[in-house]
Amino acid sequence: MRRERPPREQKKDEFESKLLDLARVVRVTAGGRRFRFRAVMVIGDKKGKVGVGVDKGLDVAQAIEKAIRLAKKNLITVPIINDTIPHEVYVKFGSAKILLKPQRKGRGLVAGGTVRVICTLAGIKNISSKILGRTRNKLNNARATIEALKQLKTKSNL
């Protein structure tokens, strides 16, 4: 006699996720080419927590799922004061250079591409940013932005 298992309750995911980059990567072996997909995902709760995950899978869905799982492990908390960041910060990560500046209320999100996505998911409403590096590599720009947000300090943790 089989025992009925109670239905597993779906825990509502409090994080929003956004696909930043999807690339088909190839490994050439003696037998031919092996294709995989690399997904770069950004997750955030719009209340100060944000994370970036990168992973590969045999198909797009698997790569995205693995990248989201990795992003949840690499969450950081961003100090947000009056819907903006506490101070200006500049970071160089690889060839990517990012400058983030706090803005007054009502200025909005003045940021491009990768930085805009990360700041939106982090819950930062007023910020001015500039990608100063010449690279268009979304992954390096995302990692530089996360590194910049990690360097933010408030008066309480100085």
Secondary structure, DSSP 4 states (H G I P E B T S, - for coil): -PPPPPPPPPPPP--EEEEEEEEEEEEEETTEEEEEEEEEEEEE-SSSEEEEEEEEESSHHHHHHHHHHHHHHT-EEPP-BTTB-SS-EEEEETTEEEEEEE--TT--EE--HHHHHHHHHHT--SEEEEE-SS---HHHHHHHHHHHHHT---GGG-
